[in-house]
Amino acid sequence: MLTGKQRSFLKKEAHGVDPILQIGKNGVTDNFITQVNDALEARELVKVNVLNNSFLDTKEVANDVANKTGAEFVQSIGNKFVLYRESEENKTIKLPK
């Protein structure tokens, strides 16, 4: 569970990150969850774009993906959301205590 200070730090880190994954009209599939897991292991901090043609609620999708991947929901702005999970092999982000 992230503290407020850690969440603020991650929001600042995510500001300059471009979305690397998109959710379209097919919604959250098993393949998409695999891609998110791989991206989280490689980067720790991932921004996802929910396309307008999906008709999904961004926060609901973000919480669903976070639960399925074991990640922490950081923030949701518009049709984008950010997830964080500490990498087992590629630790690059040092969270404040």
C-alpha positions in Angstrom: 0.0 0.0 0.0 1.4 3.4 -1.0 1.5 6.3 1.4 0.5 9.8 0.3 4.1 10.9 0.0 4.9 7.9 -2.2 1.9 8.4 -4.4 2.8 12.1 -4.9 6.3 11.1 -5.8 5.0 8.6 -8.4 2.6 11.2 -9.9 5.6 13.5 -10.4 7.6 10.7 -12.0 4.7 9.7 -14.3 4.2 13.2 -15.5 6.7 13.0 -18.4 5.9 9.4 -19.3 3.9 8.7 -22.4 1.2 5.9 -22.4 2.7 2.7 -23.7 -0.5 0.6 -23.6 -4.0 1.2 -24.9 -7.3 -0.4 -24.0 -9.8 -0.4 -27.0 -13.2 -1.8 -27.7 -12.1 -5.4 -26.7 -11.6 -4.2 -23.1 -9.2 -5.9 -20.7 -8.2 -9.3 -22.1 -5.8 -11.9 -20.8 -3.2 -10.8 -23.5 -3.5 -7.2 -22.2 -2.9 -8.3 -18.6 0.2 -10.2 -19.8 1.5 -7.1 -21.6 0.9 -4.9 -18.5 2.8 -7.5 -16.3 5.7 -7.4 -18.7 5.7 -3.6 -18.8 5.6 -3.3 -15.0 8.5 -5.7 -14.6 10.5 -3.7 -17.1 9.6 -0.2 -16.1 7.8 -0.3 -12.7 5.7 2.7 -13.7 3.2 2.4 -16.6 0.8 4.8 -18.1 -2.2 3.4 -20.0 -4.6 5.1 -22.4 -8.3 4.1 -22.5 -9.5 4.8 -26.0 -12.8 6.6 -26.5 -14.3 3.8 -28.5 -14.1 1.4 -25.5 -16.9 3.1 -23.6 -15.2 1.9 -20.3 -14.9 3.9 -17.1 -11.2 4.7 -16.7 -11.1 4.3 -12.9 -13.0 1.0 -12.9 -10.6 -0.4 -15.6 -7.6 0.9 -13.7 -8.7 -0.8 -10.5 -9.5 -4.0 -12.3 -6.1 -4.1 -14.1 -4.3 -3.2 -10.8 -6.0 -6.1 -9.0 -5.2 -8.6 -11.8 -1.6 -7.6 -12.0 -0.8 -7.0 -8.3 0.0 -3.4 -9.0 -0.8 -0.2 -7.2 -3.2 2.4 -8.7 -1.4 5.7 -8.7 -3.7 8.1 -10.5 -6.3 8.6 -13.2 -6.5 11.8 -15.3 -9.0 11.9 -18.1 -8.8 8.8 -20.1 -5.3 7.8 -18.8 -4.2 6.0 -15.7 -0.9 5.1 -14.0 0.1 1.9 -12.3 3.1 1.1 -10.2 4.6 -2.3 -9.1 8.1 -2.8 -7.8 10.2 -4.8 -10.2 11.8 -8.0 -9.0 14.9 -7.7 -11.2 14.9 -4.1 -12.6 14.5 -1.9 -9.6 14.9 1.7 -10.8 12.5 3.7 -8.7 13.4 4.4 -5.1 10.3 5.4 -3.2 10.5 7.9 -0.3 9.6 6.5 3.2 
